[in-house]
Amino acid sequence: MEYSFFFFLLLERSQILSTKISQKTPAYQYESKQLRSKYFRHVSKGGWPFSTSAHGWPISDCTSEGLKAVLVLRRLPSILHGVENGTLRPVSDERLFDGINVVLTMQNDCDGGWATYENTRGGGWYEGLNPSEVFGEIMIDYSYVECTSGK
């Protein structure tokens, strides 16, 4: 079996809250607009984390890479065959749209970049509240270029 088969399988299983099984977990209730607003949570459904879908927190560059990888892999003959014969679950266009939604909504208004976990919500003055002497610039999630640098 090709490596692409296993990579596709891992990508399909690790997309956050995108399968029927993962939507039966308590985490899915927090996807409602009301609870996301109440708890200052970003939309998770459709994103990819650093590890498994149980991690639950979408990462902007992981989601971008997940989307790119699925778009390439799902056209391969081995993947098409696996979906056709039922050994692989398909990644539907709706799931891809959910991932795109995660990436687009993580774009920061302040500078057009993408933060890692959540939109930049505070100012640089928050760093004055940083209790850590070891880690600098950890109080807000700053913009990075990962999502805009792909080909």
Residue frames as a rotation matrix with the C-alpha (Angstrom) as fourth column:
MET 1
0.576 0.817 0.000 0.00
0.817 -0.576 0.000 0.00
0.000 0.000 -1.000 0.00
GLU 2
-0.024 -0.587 0.809 1.24
0.537 -0.690 -0.485 3.49
0.843 0.423 0.332 -0.80
TYR 3
-0.747 -0.303 -0.592 2.28
0.662 -0.421 -0.621 6.04
-0.061 -0.855 0.515 1.80
SER 4
-0.855 0.448 0.262 -0.29
-0.313 -0.848 0.427 8.43
0.413 0.284 0.865 0.34
PHE 5
-0.013 0.866 -0.501 -3.03
0.183 0.494 0.850 6.06
0.983 -0.080 -0.165 1.53
PHE 6
-0.026 -0.076 -0.997 -1.83
0.971 0.236 -0.044 6.31
0.239 -0.969 0.067 5.14
PHE 7
-0.938 -0.316 -0.142 -1.27
0.339 -0.923 -0.182 10.06
-0.074 -0.219 0.973 4.97
PHE 8
-0.559 0.804 0.202 -4.79
-0.306 -0.426 0.851 10.55
0.771 0.414 0.484 3.66
LEU 9
0.153 0.598 -0.787 -6.18
0.553 0.608 0.570 8.32
0.819 -0.523 -0.238 6.39
LEU 10
-0.412 -0.396 -0.821 -4.38
0.908 -0.254 -0.333 10.36
-0.077 -0.882 0.465 9.07
LEU 11
-0.992 0.049 0.113 -5.55
-0.026 -0.980 0.199 13.65
0.120 0.194 0.974 7.58
GLU 12
-0.273 0.959 -0.072 -9.13
-0.097 0.047 0.994 12.47
0.957 0.278 0.080 7.35
ARG 13
0.234 0.370 -0.899 -9.17
0.754 0.514 0.408 11.29
0.613 -0.774 -0.159 10.96
SER 14
-0.456 -0.539 -0.709 -7.40
0.881 -0.387 -0.272 14.29
-0.128 -0.749 0.651 12.46
GLN 15
-0.660 0.297 0.690 -9.66
0.102 -0.875 0.474 17.03
0.745 0.383 0.547 11.07
ILE 16
-0.986 0.160 -0.035 -11.43
0.009 -0.157 -0.988 18.53
-0.164 -0.974 0.154 14.08
LEU 17
-0.409 0.912 0.042 -15.12
-0.116 -0.006 -0.993 17.69
-0.905 -0.411 0.108 14.63
SER 18
-0.404 0.185 -0.896 -15.58
-0.899 -0.264 0.351 16.56
-0.171 0.947 0.273 11.06
THR 19
-0.796 0.153 -0.586 -16.74
-0.098 0.922 0.374 13.01
0.597 0.355 -0.719 11.57
LYS 20
0.247 0.969 -0.003 -20.02
-0.256 0.068 0.964 11.69
0.935 -0.237 0.265 12.98
ILE 21
0.294 -0.211 -0.932 -18.15
0.793 0.599 0.114 10.11
0.534 -0.772 0.343 15.87
SER 22
-0.725 -0.661 -0.193 -16.38
0.658 -0.585 -0.474 13.34
0.201 -0.471 0.859 16.85
GLN 23
-0.598 0.569 0.564 -19.64
-0.317 -0.815 0.485 15.29
0.736 0.111 0.668 16.60
LYS 24
0.459 0.746 -0.483 -21.10
0.188 0.450 0.873 13.07
0.868 -0.492 0.067 19.34
THR 25
-0.327 -0.666 -0.671 -18.49
0.853 0.098 -0.513 14.28
0.408 -0.740 0.535 21.84
PRO 26
0.410 0.478 -0.776 -19.15
0.813 -0.578 0.073 17.03
-0.414 -0.661 -0.626 24.40
ALA 27
-0.554 -0.722 -0.415 -16.70
0.429 -0.675 0.600 19.27
-0.713 0.154 0.684 22.53
TYR 28
-0.651 0.303 0.696 -19.15
0.704 -0.102 0.703 19.68
0.284 0.947 -0.147 19.66
GLN 29
0.411 0.865 -0.288 -21.60
0.911 -0.379 0.160 21.67
0.029 -0.328 -0.944 21.80
TYR 30
0.122 -0.448 -0.886 -18.99
0.431 -0.780 0.454 24.42
-0.894 -0.437 0.097 22.09
GLU 31
-0.756 -0.358 0.547 -19.17
0.630 -0.176 0.756 25.00
-0.175 0.917 0.359 18.34
SER 32
0.331 0.923 0.195 -22.45
0.941 -0.339 0.011 26.89
0.076 0.180 -0.981 18.72
LYS 33
-0.062 -0.337 0.940 -22.12
0.410 -0.867 -0.283 30.60
0.910 0.368 0.192 18.06
GLN 34
0.740 0.436 0.513 -23.47
-0.263 -0.514 0.816 31.45
0.619 -0.739 -0.266 21.53
LEU 35
0.911 -0.399 -0.107 -20.96
0.297 0.452 0.841 29.32
-0.288 -0.798 0.530 23.41
ARG 36
0.098 -0.898 0.429 -18.05
0.948 -0.047 -0.313 30.39
0.301 0.438 0.847 21.21
SER 37
0.123 0.022 0.992 -18.93
0.057 -0.998 0.015 33.99
0.991 0.055 -0.124 22.01
LYS 38
0.915 0.320 0.244 -19.41
-0.219 -0.111 0.969 33.31
0.337 -0.941 -0.031 25.73
TYR 39
0.769 -0.635 0.071 -16.08
0.324 0.483 0.813 31.52
-0.551 -0.602 0.577 26.13
PHE 40
0.492 -0.574 -0.655 -14.09
-0.706 -0.703 0.086 33.54
-0.510 0.420 -0.751 23.54
ARG 41
-0.085 -0.467 0.880 -13.48
0.198 0.858 0.474 30.39
-0.977 0.215 0.019 21.49
HIS 42
-0.442 -0.113 -0.890 -12.67
-0.823 -0.342 0.453 30.41
-0.356 0.933 0.058 17.84
VAL 43
0.708 0.667 -0.232 -14.50
-0.699 0.615 -0.365 28.07
-0.101 0.421 0.901 15.49
SER 44
-0.209 -0.791 0.575 -12.81
-0.629 0.558 0.540 24.65
-0.749 -0.249 -0.615 15.58
LYS 45
0.419 0.471 0.776 -14.83
0.168 0.800 -0.576 22.49
-0.892 0.372 0.256 13.20
GLY 46
0.981 -0.035 0.190 -12.85
0.191 0.021 -0.981 21.81
0.030 0.999 0.028 10.05
GLY 47
0.542 -0.833 0.107 -9.45
-0.823 -0.553 -0.131 22.82
0.168 -0.017 -0.986 11.36
TRP 48
0.569 -0.479 -0.668 -6.40
0.316 0.878 -0.360 20.65
0.759 -0.006 0.651 11.88
PRO 49
0.945 -0.246 0.217 -4.46
-0.298 -0.366 0.882 20.58
-0.137 -0.898 -0.418 15.16
PHE 50
0.003 -0.999 -0.037 -0.83
-1.000 -0.002 -0.016 19.75
0.016 0.037 -0.999 15.95
SER 51
-0.870 -0.333 0.363 -1.82
-0.390 0.916 -0.093 16.18
-0.302 -0.223 -0.927 16.74
THR 52
-0.774 0.622 0.121 -5.12
0.625 0.718 0.306 14.28
0.103 0.312 -0.944 16.81
SER 53
-0.282 0.755 0.592 -8.63
0.128 -0.582 0.803 15.70
0.951 0.303 0.068 16.54
ALA 54
0.447 0.420 -0.790 -9.00
0.803 0.201 0.561 15.15
0.394 -0.885 -0.248 20.30
HIS 55
-0.647 -0.722 -0.244 -6.55
0.762 -0.614 -0.205 18.05
-0.002 -0.319 0.948 20.72
GLY 56
0.177 0.976 -0.129 -9.48
0.957 -0.201 -0.208 20.21
-0.228 -0.087 -0.970 19.63
TRP 57
0.399 -0.076 -0.914 -7.68
0.072 -0.991 0.114 23.48
-0.914 -0.111 -0.390 18.97
PRO 58
0.786 -0.101 0.610 -7.21
0.618 0.150 -0.772 24.37
-0.014 0.983 0.181 15.31
ILE 59
-0.025 -0.866 -0.499 -3.84
0.341 -0.476 0.810 25.78
-0.940 -0.150 0.308 14.31
SER 60
0.580 0.364 -0.729 -3.82
-0.433 -0.620 -0.654 28.19
-0.690 0.695 -0.202 11.37
ASP 61
-0.146 -0.699 -0.700 -0.78
-0.983 0.026 0.179 26.79
-0.107 0.714 -0.692 9.58
CYS 62
-0.818 -0.066 0.571 -1.68
-0.122 0.991 -0.059 23.16
-0.562 -0.118 -0.819 10.36
THR 63
0.200 0.967 0.158 -5.13
0.187 0.121 -0.975 23.78
-0.962 0.225 -0.156 8.88
SER 64
0.472 -0.090 -0.877 -3.63
-0.769 -0.528 -0.360 25.36
-0.431 0.844 -0.319 5.78
GLU 65
-0.599 -0.770 -0.219 -1.23
-0.793 0.533 0.295 22.46
-0.111 0.351 -0.930 5.31
GLY 66
-0.565 0.480 0.671 -4.02
0.089 0.844 -0.529 19.95
-0.821 -0.239 -0.519 5.97
LEU 67
0.517 0.796 -0.315 -6.15
-0.181 -0.258 -0.949 21.56
-0.837 0.548 0.011 3.29
LYS 68
0.177 -0.529 -0.830 -3.32
-0.972 -0.225 -0.064 21.59
-0.153 0.818 -0.554 0.76
ALA 69
-0.798 -0.540 0.268 -2.42
-0.520 0.841 0.147 17.97
-0.304 -0.022 -0.952 1.46
VAL 70
-0.221 0.799 0.559 -6.02
0.192 0.597 -0.779 16.72
-0.956 -0.065 -0.286 1.18
LEU 71
0.587 0.468 -0.661 -6.54
-0.485 -0.451 -0.749 18.61
-0.649 0.760 -0.037 -2.07
VAL 72
-0.183 -0.737 -0.651 -3.48
-0.982 0.163 0.091 16.95
0.039 0.656 -0.754 -3.59
LEU 73
-0.864 -0.276 0.421 -3.99
-0.362 0.922 -0.139 13.47
-0.349 -0.273 -0.896 -2.15
ARG 74
-0.111 0.914 0.391 -7.68
-0.127 0.377 -0.917 13.07
-0.986 -0.152 0.074 -2.90
ARG 75
0.540 0.262 -0.800 -6.96
-0.789 -0.175 -0.589 13.15
-0.294 0.949 0.112 -6.66
LEU 76
-0.549 -0.831 -0.091 -4.51
-0.821 0.516 0.245 10.26
-0.156 0.209 -0.965 -6.57
PRO 77
-0.111 0.512 -0.852 -5.71
-0.604 0.646 0.467 6.96
0.789 0.566 0.238 -8.08
SER 78
-0.676 -0.185 -0.713 -4.95
0.333 0.787 -0.520 5.00
0.657 -0.589 -0.470 -4.90
ILE 79
-0.920 0.376 -0.112 -7.04
-0.080 -0.458 -0.885 7.40
-0.384 -0.805 0.451 -2.82
LEU 80
-0.334 0.822 -0.461 -9.89
-0.940 -0.252 0.231 7.44
0.074 0.510 0.857 -5.34
HIS 81
-0.261 0.167 -0.951 -9.85
-0.230 0.946 0.230 3.64
0.938 0.279 -0.208 -5.33
GLY 82
-0.891 -0.138 -0.432 -9.81
0.364 0.349 -0.864 3.52
0.270 -0.927 -0.260 -1.51
VAL 83
-0.719 0.690 -0.083 -12.81
-0.527 -0.619 -0.582 5.86
-0.453 -0.374 0.809 -1.29
GLU 84
-0.206 0.640 -0.740 -14.62
-0.891 0.189 0.412 3.92
0.404 0.745 0.531 -4.00
ASN 85
-0.189 0.104 -0.976 -14.16
0.016 0.995 0.103 0.53
0.982 0.004 -0.190 -2.33
GLY 86
0.725 0.663 0.189 -14.87
-0.112 -0.157 0.981 1.87
0.680 -0.732 -0.040 1.18
THR 87
0.288 -0.685 -0.669 -11.43
0.892 0.446 -0.073 1.42
0.349 -0.576 0.739 2.73
LEU 88
-0.856 -0.490 -0.162 -11.10
0.517 -0.808 -0.284 5.22
0.008 -0.327 0.945 3.04
ARG 89
0.259 0.900 -0.350 -13.69
0.805 -0.401 -0.437 7.78
-0.534 -0.169 -0.829 4.05
PRO 90
0.041 -0.230 0.972 -13.88
0.821 -0.547 -0.164 10.72
0.569 0.805 0.166 1.66
VAL 91
-0.545 -0.126 -0.829 -13.08
0.550 -0.800 -0.240 14.27
-0.633 -0.587 0.505 2.68
SER 92
0.238 0.796 0.557 -16.07
0.962 -0.116 -0.246 16.06
-0.131 0.595 -0.793 1.25
ASP 93
-0.304 -0.252 0.919 -16.13
0.526 -0.849 -0.059 19.55
0.795 0.465 0.390 -0.19
GLU 94
0.699 0.626 0.347 -18.15
0.026 -0.507 0.862 20.61
0.715 -0.593 -0.371 2.88
ARG 95
0.741 -0.504 -0.443 -15.30
0.619 0.259 0.741 19.52
-0.259 -0.824 0.504 5.14
LEU 96
-0.299 -0.855 0.424 -12.85
0.942 -0.336 -0.011 21.46
0.152 0.396 0.905 2.99
PHE 97
0.067 0.417 0.906 -15.11
0.239 -0.889 0.391 24.52
0.969 0.191 -0.159 3.20
ASP 98
0.944 0.244 -0.221 -15.11
0.249 -0.090 0.964 24.17
0.215 -0.966 -0.146 7.01
GLY 99
0.238 -0.945 -0.223 -11.30
0.906 0.133 0.402 24.17
-0.350 -0.298 0.888 6.95
ILE 100
-0.391 -0.320 0.863 -11.21
0.707 -0.705 0.058 27.20
0.590 0.632 0.502 4.67
ASN 101
0.581 0.682 0.444 -13.61
0.167 -0.633 0.756 28.95
0.797 -0.365 -0.481 7.03
VAL 102
0.760 -0.370 -0.535 -11.25
0.605 0.098 0.790 28.31
-0.240 -0.924 0.298 9.95
VAL 103
-0.263 -0.948 0.177 -8.29
0.951 -0.224 0.213 29.78
-0.162 0.225 0.961 8.07
LEU 104
-0.278 0.178 0.944 -10.15
0.519 -0.800 0.303 32.82
0.809 0.574 0.130 6.76
THR 105
0.746 0.625 0.231 -11.66
0.130 -0.477 0.869 33.67
0.653 -0.618 -0.437 10.14
MET 106
0.586 -0.615 -0.528 -8.23
0.743 0.148 0.653 33.44
-0.323 -0.775 0.543 11.78
GLN 107
-0.156 -0.634 0.757 -6.88
0.797 -0.534 -0.282 36.28
0.583 0.560 0.589 9.67
ASN 108
-0.237 -0.031 -0.971 -6.13
0.842 -0.506 -0.189 39.28
-0.486 -0.862 0.146 11.86
ASP 109
0.734 0.577 0.359 -7.82
0.674 -0.683 -0.282 42.58
0.083 0.449 -0.890 11.13
CYS 110
0.728 -0.427 -0.537 -4.92
0.049 -0.748 0.662 44.56
-0.684 -0.508 -0.524 12.62
ASP 111
-0.094 -0.880 -0.465 -2.28
-0.627 -0.310 0.715 43.53
-0.774 0.359 -0.522 10.08
GLY 112
0.474 0.393 -0.788 -3.76
-0.878 0.282 -0.387 40.91
0.070 0.875 0.478 7.71
GLY 113
-0.553 -0.745 -0.373 -1.55
-0.670 0.664 -0.333 38.12
0.496 0.066 -0.866 9.06
TRP 114
0.500 0.673 -0.545 -2.46
-0.211 0.705 0.677 34.90
0.840 -0.223 0.494 10.82
ALA 115
-0.057 -0.439 0.896 -1.87
-0.998 0.009 -0.059 34.05
0.017 -0.898 -0.439 14.45
THR 116
-0.865 -0.402 -0.299 -1.25
-0.407 0.912 -0.048 30.48
0.293 0.080 -0.953 15.50
TYR 117
-0.824 0.516 -0.233 -4.22
0.564 0.711 -0.420 29.64
-0.052 -0.478 -0.877 17.73
GLU 118
0.231 0.934 -0.271 -6.51
0.906 -0.308 -0.291 32.65
-0.355 -0.178 -0.918 17.86
ASN 119
0.436 -0.007 0.900 -6.96
0.562 -0.779 -0.278 36.12
0.703 0.627 -0.335 16.47
THR 120
-0.720 -0.677 -0.156 -4.89
0.597 -0.488 -0.636 38.89
0.354 -0.551 0.755 18.02
ARG 121
0.310 0.951 0.000 -7.30
0.740 -0.241 0.628 40.48
0.597 -0.194 -0.778 20.47
GLY 122
0.769 -0.062 -0.636 -5.08
0.510 -0.539 0.670 42.62
-0.385 -0.840 -0.383 22.66
GLY 123
0.867 -0.481 0.131 -2.38
-0.317 -0.734 -0.600 45.20
0.384 0.479 -0.789 22.37
GLY 124
0.149 -0.932 -0.330 1.33
0.210 0.355 -0.911 44.92
0.966 0.066 0.249 22.91
TRP 125
-0.194 -0.195 0.961 0.92
-0.772 -0.575 -0.273 46.49
0.606 -0.795 -0.039 26.34
TYR 126
0.856 0.517 -0.006 -0.34
-0.426 0.712 0.558 43.10
0.293 -0.475 0.830 27.56
GLU 127
0.356 -0.801 -0.482 3.28
0.329 0.590 -0.737 41.98
0.875 0.104 0.474 27.55
GLY 128
-0.382 -0.454 0.805 3.81
-0.539 -0.598 -0.593 44.17
0.751 -0.660 -0.016 30.63
LEU 129
0.379 0.624 0.684 1.57
-0.926 0.250 0.285 41.70
0.007 -0.741 0.672 32.48
ASN 130
0.493 -0.251 -0.833 3.68
-0.239 0.881 -0.408 38.70
0.836 0.400 0.374 31.50
PRO 131
0.830 -0.138 0.541 4.66
-0.540 0.046 0.840 36.90
-0.140 -0.989 -0.036 34.72
SER 132
0.815 -0.518 0.259 7.33
0.534 0.845 0.008 34.84
-0.223 0.131 0.966 32.98
GLU 133
0.452 -0.755 -0.475 10.94
-0.495 -0.655 0.571 35.89
-0.742 -0.023 -0.670 32.85
VAL 134
-0.391 -0.636 0.665 11.81
0.121 0.681 0.722 33.06
-0.913 0.362 -0.189 30.47
PHE 135
-0.321 0.380 0.868 9.20
0.931 0.297 0.214 33.44
-0.177 0.876 -0.448 27.73
GLY 136
-0.699 0.056 -0.713 8.74
-0.040 -0.998 -0.039 36.79
-0.714 0.002 0.701 26.02
GLU 137
-0.610 0.512 -0.605 5.87
-0.792 -0.429 0.435 37.90
-0.037 0.744 0.667 23.83
ILE 138
-0.928 0.290 -0.235 3.45
0.263 0.955 0.140 35.20
0.265 0.068 -0.962 24.98
MET 139
-0.708 0.660 -0.249 0.52
0.070 -0.285 -0.956 37.28
-0.702 -0.695 0.156 26.19
ILE 140
0.395 0.811 -0.432 -1.13
-0.554 -0.165 -0.816 37.64
-0.733 0.562 0.384 22.79
ASP 141
0.179 -0.272 0.946 -0.91
0.604 0.789 0.113 35.53
-0.777 0.551 0.305 19.68
TYR 142
-0.100 -0.334 -0.937 1.03
-0.421 -0.839 0.344 37.55
-0.902 0.429 -0.056 17.11
SER 143
0.865 0.425 -0.267 0.70
-0.380 0.208 -0.901 37.24
-0.328 0.881 0.341 13.33
TYR 144
-0.220 -0.897 0.383 3.02
-0.118 0.415 0.902 34.98
-0.968 0.153 -0.197 11.36
VAL 145
-0.180 0.073 -0.981 3.44
-0.923 -0.358 0.143 34.29
-0.341 0.931 0.132 7.65
GLU 146
-0.728 -0.225 0.647 2.95
-0.130 0.973 0.192 30.50
-0.673 0.056 -0.738 7.53
CYS 147
0.086 0.884 0.460 -0.46
0.451 0.377 -0.809 30.58
-0.888 0.277 -0.366 5.87
THR 148
0.803 0.251 -0.541 0.55
-0.265 -0.663 -0.700 33.06
-0.535 0.705 -0.466 3.21
SER 149
-0.028 -0.959 -0.281 3.85
-0.804 -0.145 0.577 31.47
-0.594 0.242 -0.767 2.26
GLY 150
-0.099 0.013 0.995 2.63
0.163 0.987 0.003 28.26
-0.982 0.162 -0.100 0.56
LYS 151
-0.760 -0.178 -0.626 2.69
-0.574 -0.270 0.773 27.58
-0.306 0.946 0.103 -3.14
